[in-house]
Amino acid sequence: MRLSTILAAALTTTLISPFGATATQQRSPRVQVGLLECRGGASIGFIIGSTNNLACVLRVAGRRDGRYVATINKVGLDFGITENTRLAWTVFAPTTRLGPHDLSGNYAGIDGSAVLGIGIGGNVLVGGSRNSIALQPVSVEDSVGLSVTAGLESLTLRPGR
């Protein structure tokens, strides 16, 4: 594993962990429901922000995959170019019984990543159905390119096909 990847992961975890704990403590207890995996194409950071569209799949044991379309908006330091982006979040909800598009909605949180060739990043997001869904503890971001991001992030999930 490259030193830059290890340093980026350590920095991201350090920056995000306190915020994830606070968000979890302020909400009702949650249970792990499944995994939300998203993929997107090339992305260009515009120094003070960016927008990226992704195709997502919610994987829950014993259920058909749920498809979503995601739009991620970042505000803050966002500089560079990445080729492909893959994100994965563990999904926590107040119940294991999610309906067909219960993840739809708006999420907000913080973001941090560093990419030099292959990189890693993460973010903690809370929102969705009545702000009861948490995408955490930290997403895993796998990108290829040259990029540095740190700031606020919003995610909008809509039903997909």
C-alpha positions, -999 to 999 in steps of 0.1 A, spaced: 0 0 0 14 34 -9 24 58 19 1 85 4 -29 62 6 -21 53 43 -16 90 51 -49 100 34 -68 72 52 -54 83 86 -62 120 79 -97 112 67 -104 90 97 -91 116 121 -111 144 106 -143 125 102 -146 102 133 -156 129 158 -184 141 135 -197 106 129 -199 99 166 -218 131 172 -243 125 145 -250 89 157 -254 100 194 -280 127 185 -303 103 167 -323 73 178 -305 39 178 -298 25 143 -292 -10 130 -271 -20 101 -293 -26 71 -270 -31 41 -244 -16 18 -249 13 -7 -224 10 -36 -220 39 -61 -200 43 -93 -193 73 -114 -172 85 -143 -146 112 -145 -148 142 -121 -131 176 -122 -127 196 -90 -132 234 -94 -111 245 -64 -141 256 -43 -165 228 -52 -178 202 -76 -208 181 -87 -207 144 -95 -235 120 -107 -233 84 -97 -253 52 -102 -259 34 -69 -271 0 -57 -284 -8 -22 -276 -44 -13 -296 -59 15 -293 -96 24 -324 -116 12 -338 -87 -9 -336 -75 -45 -310 -48 -51 -324 -13 -49 -313 11 -76 -306 48 -70 -292 78 -88 -269 100 -67 -258 136 -71 -229 147 -49 -222 184 -44 -190 194 -26 -181 229 -12 -146 235 1 -112 226 -12 -118 204 -42 -89 204 -67 -80 179 -93 -92 153 -118 -103 117 -112 -111 90 -138 -135 66 -121 -151 69 -87 -164 41 -65 -180 48 -31 -194 23 -6 -213 32 26 -226 9 53 -263 19 57 -278 23 92 -315 29 98 -339 28 127 -353 -5 115 -342 -34 92 -375 -31 72 -367 -5 46 -393 1 19 -385 3 -18 -369 38 -20 -366 47 17 -330 59 11 -343 86 -13 -337 121 0 -310 145 9 -280 138 30 -252 161 44 -219 157 60 -182 163 57 -157 150 31 -120 144 29 -98 125 3 -65 125 -13 -57 108 -46 -22 105 -62 -26 78 -88 -49 56 -66 -63 72 -35 -87 68 -7 -112 91 11 -143 91 32 -173 109 45 -201 106 70 -236 115 58 -269 117 76 -304 123 60 -329 104 39 -363 95 51 -371 119 80 -333 123 86 -333 88 100 -308 71 77 -270 72 83 -245 64 56 -215 56 78 -193 51 98 -171 62 70 -176 55 33 -148 40 13 -138 60 -18 -117 44 -45 -106 68 -72 -79 70 -98 -64 104 -107 -49 134 -90 -71 151 -64 -74 166 -30 -108 174 -13 -118 187 21 -151 204 30 -188 200 32 -207 175 11 -244 170 2 -258 139 -14 -292 135 -31 -305 100 -37 -333 94 -62 -349 62 -73 -331 47 -103 -337 19 -127 
